[in-house]
Amino acid sequence: MTSSVRQNFQLLFMWSVLISLAVYVAMKSNLWVGLFFGLAVFSGVFPFRSSLSSEALVWVMLGVLWYHISVQLLNTDDLIDAAMVAILLIGLANVVFLLFQYFDVDPIHIARASVGRLKVGLMSSHNGAAAMLAFCFPAIAVIFTRAKGLYSVRTRLIFTGIAIVMFCIGFVLAGTFGGPFSIGVAIVVMVVIRVPGWPGKIFIAGVTGGVLMIYSIFVDPPDTFNRLEAWKMAARLFPEHWIFGSGVGHWKLFFARPDILQRIGGPAFNIMEPWFRNTADIHYFKQAHNEFIQMTFEMGAGFALIVVGYFVNIVRRYQEKVLIPLFAITVISVNSMFYFPFHISLSAAVALLWMALLETQLRSN
């Protein structure tokens, strides 16, 4: 009994601290991010608490802390420039490692059957490499827009062109459609916002679509890889717990059920087995490959409302000076519709950093 009482007070203390942190983030950094974290704390214990929900909550907390610290610290033009340069360097580092892997040199990955000679950069899959390149691509703008007092226009154009070429090489080596598609959609969105007149909008959108078509023909055609079946299954199950969701971190628990695996094209699978075992024969969706569907499934209707509120808040506060981080947020949002970048530490860190840069620049006068 004494041990039980002690554990109850430990949990009460933990939840008090986490809720206090959620309130603090909502007050000091962003209301909607604070609400999201508060919902995650609740979802970590209801409808039921497990090791999966506890682990997920820890990672959510770390992500929110990273976002909050970035918002509070990146409050000068020099620090914003430094953050964008860091993002650009991460993208270029991925290109460098993709080139290494193209020539069968890989100093960081341990060879395994499920990877083989794949070109994955600093990530663990084609999709992850392409997503990371897409997230870092908007930071190329720092070369031209943030170095006006250091280099001539000609020099900045040359370095910008070199960076774009390097990223294009990276996308070809990664060889998956998701990254270029995310950038293409974001370009069209930015064109609609900024380019005057419909002829210009249609022309740029047409060129972007043509480039994506060439990529899909010669590099990688788009495919769903059973994603649609998993999303349909999520839609069927969601009404059973639409208010509070299944609990943060519990997607993988529900989708490891033998009856669900059989309905989306995979055999029965024990979730406790290592993920890499028999991957060629398993269509087990450990993640939904859609952050919005997965988090709504796990956290309920409240998550969908928070996401809508976050984007409405951005639209209401829009200023021309936030075009670069807004472009990046658009890329991230599109990619999150068919991948799970917020469940991978490096891509999540870059995505949250862009969100922080957007918030910082929206606040500045």
Disulfide bonds with the S-S distance in Angstrom:
none
